[in-house]
Each structure stands twice: as structure tokens, then as C-alpha cells.
């Protein structure tokens, strides 16, 4: 099954600050979501369970 090289999409970053108690203590947590777009061609719908790709067929 031919596949294109991955195209990196923008990383979604979120920063969360938790205030911990009356002494003005803080903790920071961050979350990064990385996404890569690939393109498949010449593949049958049975490989991916037809129903999941039905919305992509035009």
C-alpha cells in the first residue's frame, strides 16, 4: 500500500497552572499534541473497515 511522506501539522500546546494552597504556590503542567498527516492511495476499503473511510470517498 503506497503511503506519502508524513506532513507535520502544527503542534497544539496547552498550559495549565494549578494554584496550590494559601502560600501562593503554583504548579505548571503543559500538554503538547503532535499530528502527522499521511496520504494513502490505491488501497481497498476492506483494509480499513469500509465504514471508517466512507466519508472520504467522493
SEFIZA-3560 file (N, C-alpha, C; in Angstrom, 3 decimals):
REM SEFIZA-3560
<numar><xx>0.853</xx><yy>-1.164</yy><zz>0.000</zz><atom>N</atom></numar>
<numar><xx>0.000</xx><yy>0.000</yy><zz>0.000</zz><atom>CA</atom></numar>
<numar><xx>0.904</xx><yy>1.234</yy><zz>0.000</zz><atom>C</atom></numar>
<numar><xx>0.888</xx><yy>2.035</yy><zz>-1.051</zz><atom>N</atom></numar>
<numar><xx>1.721</xx><yy>3.238</yy><zz>-1.117</zz><atom>CA</atom></numar>
<numar><xx>1.252</xx><yy>4.298</yy><zz>-0.124</zz><atom>C</atom></numar>
<numar><xx>2.216</xx><yy>4.939</yy><zz>0.507</zz><atom>N</atom></numar>
<numar><xx>1.923</xx><yy>5.971</yy><zz>1.506</zz><atom>CA</atom></numar>
<numar><xx>2.818</xx><yy>7.168</yy><zz>1.226</zz><atom>C</atom></numar>
<numar><xx>2.272</xx><yy>8.374</yy><zz>1.379</zz><atom>N</atom></numar>
<numar><xx>3.077</xx><yy>9.578</yy><zz>1.203</zz><atom>CA</atom></numar>
<numar><xx>3.928</xx><yy>9.808</yy><zz>2.444</zz><atom>C</atom></numar>
<numar><xx>4.920</xx><yy>10.652</yy><zz>2.299</zz><atom>N</atom></numar>
<numar><xx>5.719</xx><yy>11.028</yy><zz>3.459</zz><atom>CA</atom></numar>
<numar><xx>4.851</xx><yy>11.862</yy><zz>4.389</zz><atom>C</atom></numar>
<numar><xx>5.127</xx><yy>11.785</yy><zz>5.671</zz><atom>N</atom></numar>
<numar><xx>4.311</xx><yy>12.500</yy><zz>6.644</zz><atom>CA</atom></numar>
<numar><xx>4.474</xx><yy>14.007</yy><zz>6.534</zz><atom>C</atom></numar>
<numar><xx>3.374</xx><yy>14.713</yy><zz>6.605</zz><atom>N</atom></numar>
<numar><xx>3.380</xx><yy>16.172</yy><zz>6.648</zz><atom>CA</atom></numar>
<numar><xx>3.036</xx><yy>16.577</yy><zz>8.069</zz><atom>C</atom></numar>
<numar><xx>3.966</xx><yy>17.226</yy><zz>8.734</zz><atom>N</atom></numar>
<numar><xx>3.745</xx><yy>17.599</yy><zz>10.123</zz><atom>CA</atom></numar>
<numar><xx>2.791</xx><yy>18.778</yy><zz>10.205</zz><atom>C</atom></numar>
<numar><xx>1.759</xx><yy>18.618</yy><zz>11.004</zz><atom>N</atom></numar>
<numar><xx>0.784</xx><yy>19.678</yy><zz>11.218</zz><atom>CA</atom></numar>
<numar><xx>1.191</xx><yy>20.463</yy><zz>12.459</zz><atom>C</atom></numar>
<numar><xx>0.653</xx><yy>21.658</yy><zz>12.655</zz><atom>N</atom></numar>
<numar><xx>1.040</xx><yy>22.457</yy><zz>13.818</zz><atom>CA</atom></numar>
<numar><xx>0.761</xx><yy>21.721</yy><zz>15.135</zz><atom>C</atom></numar>
<numar><xx>1.669</xx><yy>21.901</yy><zz>16.083</zz><atom>N</atom></numar>
<numar><xx>1.526</xx><yy>21.292</yy><zz>17.401</zz><atom>CA</atom></numar>
<numar><xx>0.602</xx><yy>22.150</yy><zz>18.243</zz><atom>C</atom></numar>
<numar><xx>-0.372</xx><yy>21.519</yy><zz>18.865</zz><atom>N</atom></numar>
<numar><xx>-1.297</xx><yy>22.234</yy><zz>19.745</zz><atom>CA</atom></numar>
<numar><xx>-0.761</xx><yy>22.140</yy><zz>21.169</zz><atom>C</atom></numar>
<numar><xx>-0.482</xx><yy>23.279</yy><zz>21.775</zz><atom>N</atom></numar>
<numar><xx>0.072</xx><yy>23.305</yy><zz>23.127</zz><atom>CA</atom></numar>
<numar><xx>-0.928</xx><yy>23.955</yy><zz>24.078</zz><atom>C</atom></numar>
<numar><xx>-1.024</xx><yy>23.363</yy><zz>25.274</zz><atom>N</atom></numar>
<numar><xx>-1.889</xx><yy>23.906</yy><zz>26.326</zz><atom>CA</atom></numar>
<numar><xx>-1.069</xx><yy>23.989</yy><zz>27.601</zz><atom>C</atom></numar>
<numar><xx>-1.209</xx><yy>25.082</yy><zz>28.335</zz><atom>N</atom></numar>
<numar><xx>-0.516</xx><yy>25.269</yy><zz>29.603</zz><atom>CA</atom></numar>
<numar><xx>-1.555</xx><yy>25.431</yy><zz>30.702</zz><atom>C</atom></numar>
<numar><xx>-1.411</xx><yy>24.618</yy><zz>31.740</zz><atom>N</atom></numar>
<numar><xx>-2.334</xx><yy>24.663</yy><zz>32.871</zz><atom>CA</atom></numar>
<numar><xx>-1.561</xx><yy>25.041</yy><zz>34.123</zz><atom>C</atom></numar>
<numar><xx>-2.097</xx><yy>25.971</yy><zz>34.903</zz><atom>N</atom></numar>
<numar><xx>-1.489</xx><yy>26.367</yy><zz>36.168</zz><atom>CA</atom></numar>
<numar><xx>-2.452</xx><yy>26.013</yy><zz>37.290</zz><atom>C</atom></numar>
<numar><xx>-1.951</xx><yy>25.245</yy><zz>38.252</zz><atom>N</atom></numar>
<numar><xx>-2.739</xx><yy>24.847</yy><zz>39.412</zz><atom>CA</atom></numar>
<numar><xx>-2.242</xx><yy>25.638</yy><zz>40.618</zz><atom>C</atom></numar>
<numar><xx>-3.155</xx><yy>26.358</yy><zz>41.254</zz><atom>N</atom></numar>
<numar><xx>-2.804</xx><yy>27.110</yy><zz>42.449</zz><atom>CA</atom></numar>
<numar><xx>-2.930</xx><yy>26.163</yy><zz>43.642</zz><atom>C</atom></numar>
<numar><xx>-1.846</xx><yy>26.002</yy><zz>44.377</zz><atom>N</atom></numar>
<numar><xx>-1.819</xx><yy>25.003</yy><zz>45.438</zz><atom>CA</atom></numar>
<numar><xx>-1.695</xx><yy>25.569</yy><zz>46.833</zz><atom>C</atom></numar>
<numar><xx>-2.747</xx><yy>26.068</yy><zz>47.391</zz><atom>N</atom></numar>
<numar><xx>-2.728</xx><yy>26.474</yy><zz>48.790</zz><atom>CA</atom></numar>
<numar><xx>-2.607</xx><yy>27.971</yy><zz>48.993</zz><atom>C</atom></numar>
<numar><xx>-2.626</xx><yy>28.377</yy><zz>50.253</zz><atom>N</atom></numar>
<numar><xx>-2.632</xx><yy>29.808</yy><zz>50.589</zz><atom>CA</atom></numar>
<numar><xx>-1.251</xx><yy>30.463</yy><zz>50.485</zz><atom>C</atom></numar>
<numar><xx>-0.179</xx><yy>29.733</yy><zz>50.279</zz><atom>N</atom></numar>
<numar><xx>1.165</xx><yy>30.316</yy><zz>50.231</zz><atom>CA</atom></numar>
<numar><xx>1.583</xx><yy>30.732</yy><zz>48.821</zz><atom>C</atom></numar>
<numar><xx>0.640</xx><yy>30.930</yy><zz>47.949</zz><atom>N</atom></numar>
<numar><xx>0.895</xx><yy>31.338</yy><zz>46.563</zz><atom>CA</atom></numar>
<numar><xx>1.769</xx><yy>30.352</yy><zz>45.805</zz><atom>C</atom></numar>
<numar><xx>1.699</xx><yy>29.077</yy><zz>46.157</zz><atom>N</atom></numar>
<numar><xx>2.463</xx><yy>28.074</yy><zz>45.410</zz><atom>CA</atom></numar>
<numar><xx>1.686</xx><yy>27.697</yy><zz>44.153</zz><atom>C</atom></numar>
<numar><xx>2.420</xx><yy>27.460</yy><zz>43.085</zz><atom>N</atom></numar>
<numar><xx>1.799</xx><yy>27.126</yy><zz>41.802</zz><atom>CA</atom></numar>
<numar><xx>2.559</xx><yy>25.983</yy><zz>41.154</zz><atom>C</atom></numar>
<numar><xx>1.811</xx><yy>25.169</yy><zz>40.414</zz><atom>N</atom></numar>
<numar><xx>2.410</xx><yy>24.111</yy><zz>39.603</zz><atom>CA</atom></numar>
<numar><xx>1.944</xx><yy>24.303</yy><zz>38.174</zz><atom>C</atom></numar>
<numar><xx>2.881</xx><yy>24.191</yy><zz>37.238</zz><atom>N</atom></numar>
<numar><xx>2.558</xx><yy>24.338</yy><zz>35.826</zz><atom>CA</atom></numar>
<numar><xx>2.629</xx><yy>22.980</yy><zz>35.139</zz><atom>C</atom></numar>
<numar><xx>1.628</xx><yy>22.695</yy><zz>34.324</zz><atom>N</atom></numar>
<numar><xx>1.580</xx><yy>21.477</yy><zz>33.535</zz><atom>CA</atom></numar>
<numar><xx>1.337</xx><yy>21.880</yy><zz>32.092</zz><atom>C</atom></numar>
<numar><xx>2.009</xx><yy>21.215</yy><zz>31.177</zz><atom>N</atom></numar>
<numar><xx>1.761</xx><yy>21.503</yy><zz>29.775</zz><atom>CA</atom></numar>
<numar><xx>1.430</xx><yy>20.222</yy><zz>29.033</zz><atom>C</atom></numar>
<numar><xx>0.703</xx><yy>20.396</yy><zz>27.940</zz><atom>N</atom></numar>
<numar><xx>0.276</xx><yy>19.286</yy><zz>27.112</zz><atom>CA</atom></numar>
<numar><xx>0.560</xx><yy>19.667</yy><zz>25.662</zz><atom>C</atom></numar>
<numar><xx>1.214</xx><yy>18.766</yy><zz>24.942</zz><atom>N</atom></numar>
<numar><xx>1.508</xx><yy>19.005</yy><zz>23.526</zz><atom>CA</atom></numar>
<numar><xx>0.912</xx><yy>17.862</yy><zz>22.701</zz><atom>C</atom></numar>
<numar><xx>0.125</xx><yy>18.226</yy><zz>21.703</zz><atom>N</atom></numar>
<numar><xx>-0.494</xx><yy>17.234</yy><zz>20.820</zz><atom>CA</atom></numar>
<numar><xx>0.151</xx><yy>17.378</yy><zz>19.447</zz><atom>C</atom></numar>
<numar><xx>0.841</xx><yy>16.322</yy><zz>19.008</zz><atom>N</atom></numar>
<numar><xx>1.518</xx><yy>16.309</yy><zz>17.715</zz><atom>CA</atom></numar>
<numar><xx>0.670</xx><yy>15.520</yy><zz>16.728</zz><atom>C</atom></numar>
<numar><xx>0.534</xx><yy>16.041</yy><zz>15.520</zz><atom>N</atom></numar>
<numar><xx>-0.233</xx><yy>15.361</yy><zz>14.484</zz><atom>CA</atom></numar>
<numar><xx>0.587</xx><yy>15.283</yy><zz>13.211</zz><atom>C</atom></numar>
<numar><xx>0.455</xx><yy>14.158</yy><zz>12.509</zz><atom>N</atom></numar>
<numar><xx>1.117</xx><yy>13.965</yy><zz>11.223</zz><atom>CA</atom></numar>
<numar><xx>0.060</xx><yy>13.513</yy><zz>10.218</zz><atom>C</atom></numar>
<numar><xx>0.053</xx><yy>14.157</yy><zz>9.066</zz><atom>N</atom></numar>
<numar><xx>-0.906</xx><yy>13.794</yy><zz>8.021</zz><atom>CA</atom></numar>
<numar><xx>-0.197</xx><yy>12.923</yy><zz>6.996</zz><atom>C</atom></numar>
<numar><xx>-0.801</xx><yy>11.778</yy><zz>6.698</zz><atom>N</atom></numar>
<numar><xx>-0.288</xx><yy>10.908</yy><zz>5.646</zz><atom>CA</atom></numar>
<numar><xx>-1.404</xx><yy>10.673</yy><zz>4.632</zz><atom>C</atom></numar>
<numar><xx>-1.027</xx><yy>10.378</yy><zz>3.420</zz><atom>N</atom></numar>
<numar><xx>-1.997</xx><yy>10.118</yy><zz>2.363</zz><atom>CA</atom></numar>
<numar><xx>-1.786</xx><yy>8.693</yy><zz>1.865</zz><atom>C</atom></numar>
<numar><xx>-2.865</xx><yy>7.927</yy><zz>1.844</zz><atom>N</atom></numar>
<numar><xx>-2.840</xx><yy>6.562</yy><zz>1.322</zz><atom>CA</atom></numar>
<numar><xx>-3.518</xx><yy>6.561</yy><zz>-0.039</zz><atom>C</atom></numar>
<numar><xx>-2.977</xx><yy>5.821</yy><zz>-0.968</zz><atom>N</atom></numar>
<numar><xx>-3.638</xx><yy>5.686</yy><zz>-2.251</zz><atom>CA</atom></numar>
<numar><xx>-3.537</xx><yy>4.246</yy><zz>-2.729</zz><atom>C</atom></numar>
<numar><xx>-4.418</xx><yy>3.917</yy><zz>-3.626</zz><atom>N</atom></numar>
<numar><xx>-4.528</xx><yy>2.564</yy><zz>-4.161</zz><atom>CA</atom></numar>
<numar><xx>-4.746</xx><yy>1.530</yy><zz>-3.061</zz><atom>C</atom></numar>
<numar><xx>-5.595</xx><yy>1.849</yy><zz>-2.108</zz><atom>N</atom></numar>
<numar><xx>-5.909</xx><yy>0.882</yy><zz>-1.059</zz><atom>CA</atom></numar>
<numar><xx>-7.407</xx><yy>0.579</yy><zz>-1.102</zz><atom>C</atom></numar>
<numar><xx>-7.767</xx><yy>-0.630</yy><zz>-0.742</zz><atom>N</atom></numar>
<numar><xx>-9.169</xx><yy>-1.013</yy><zz>-0.758</zz><atom>CA</atom></numar>
<numar><xx>-9.815</xx><yy>-0.633</yy><zz>0.575</zz><atom>C</atom></numar>
<numar><xx>-11.122</xx><yy>-0.452</yy><zz>0.549</zz><atom>N</atom></numar>
<numar><xx>-11.825</xx><yy>-0.078</yy><zz>1.774</zz><atom>CA</atom></numar>
<numar><xx>-11.903</xx><yy>-1.232</yy><zz>2.764</zz><atom>C</atom></numar>
<numar><xx>-11.688</xx><yy>-2.454</yy><zz>2.316</zz><atom>N</atom></numar>
<numar><xx>-11.741</xx><yy>-3.589</yy><zz>3.243</zz><atom>CA</atom></numar>
<numar><xx>-10.554</xx><yy>-3.603</yy><zz>4.201</zz><atom>C</atom></numar>
<numar><xx>-9.455</xx><yy>-2.989</yy><zz>3.807</zz><atom>N</atom></numar>
<numar><xx>-8.275</xx><yy>-2.938</yy><zz>4.679</zz><atom>CA</atom></numar>
<numar><xx>-8.575</xx><yy>-2.129</yy><zz>5.937</zz><atom>C</atom></numar>
<numar><xx>-9.313</xx><yy>-1.053</yy><zz>5.779</zz><atom>N</atom></numar>
<numar><xx>-9.604</xx><yy>-0.170</yy><zz>6.901</zz><atom>CA</atom></numar>
<numar><xx>-11.038</xx><yy>-0.284</yy><zz>7.391</zz><atom>C</atom></numar>
<numar><xx>-11.736</xx><yy>-1.292</yy><zz>7.042</zz><atom>N</atom></numar>
<numar><xx>-13.098</xx><yy>-1.482</yy><zz>7.521</zz><atom>CA</atom></numar>
<numar><xx>-14.089</xx><yy>-0.524</yy><zz>6.906</zz><atom>C</atom></numar>
<numar><xx>-14.123</xx><yy>-0.403</yy><zz>5.610</zz><atom>N</atom></numar>
<numar><xx>-15.034</xx><yy>0.380</yy><zz>4.798</zz><atom>CA</atom></numar>
<numar><xx>-15.814</xx><yy>1.509</yy><zz>5.436</zz><atom>C</atom></numar>
<numar><xx>-16.438</xx><yy>1.274</yy><zz>6.580</zz><atom>N</atom></numar>
<numar><xx>-17.290</xx><yy>2.287</yy><zz>7.201</zz><atom>CA</atom></numar>
<numar><xx>-16.498</xx><yy>3.508</yy><zz>7.623</zz><atom>C</atom></numar>
<numar><xx>-15.268</xx><yy>3.327</yy><zz>8.057</zz><atom>N</atom></numar>
<numar><xx>-14.489</xx><yy>4.451</yy><zz>8.529</zz><atom>CA</atom></numar>
<numar><xx>-14.021</xx><yy>5.351</yy><zz>7.396</zz><atom>C</atom></numar>
<numar><xx>-13.858</xx><yy>4.832</yy><zz>6.192</zz><atom>N</atom></numar>
<numar><xx>-13.400</xx><yy>5.626</yy><zz>5.065</zz><atom>CA</atom></numar>
<numar><xx>-14.526</xx><yy>6.057</yy><zz>4.140</zz><atom>C</atom></numar>
<numar><xx>-15.759</xx><yy>5.702</yy><zz>4.436</zz><atom>N</atom></numar>
<numar><xx>-16.863</xx><yy>6.016</yy><zz>3.533</zz><atom>CA</atom></numar>
<numar><xx>-17.059</xx><yy>7.526</yy><zz>3.368</zz><atom>C</atom></numar>
<numar><xx>-16.751</xx><yy>8.319</yy><zz>4.389</zz><atom>N</atom></numar>
<numar><xx>-16.938</xx><yy>9.761</yy><zz>4.282</zz><atom>CA</atom></numar>
<numar><xx>-15.845</xx><yy>10.412</yy><zz>3.429</zz><atom>C</atom></numar>
<numar><xx>-14.742</xx><yy>9.686</yy><zz>3.144</zz><atom>N</atom></numar>
<numar><xx>-13.667</xx><yy>10.247</yy><zz>2.339</zz><atom>CA</atom></numar>
<numar><xx>-13.866</xx><yy>10.022</yy><zz>0.846</zz><atom>C</atom></numar>
<numar><xx>-14.712</xx><yy>9.080</yy><zz>0.486</zz><atom>N</atom></numar>
<numar><xx>-14.916</xx><yy>8.779</yy><zz>-0.919</zz><atom>CA</atom></numar>
<numar><xx>-15.817</xx><yy>9.826</yy><zz>-1.547</zz><atom>C</atom></numar>
<numar><xx>-15.376</xx><yy>10.360</yy><zz>-2.669</zz><atom>N</atom></numar>
<numar><xx>-16.171</xx><yy>11.408</yy><zz>-3.310</zz><atom>CA</atom></numar>
<numar><xx>-16.788</xx><yy>10.934</yy><zz>-4.592</zz><atom>C</atom></numar>
//
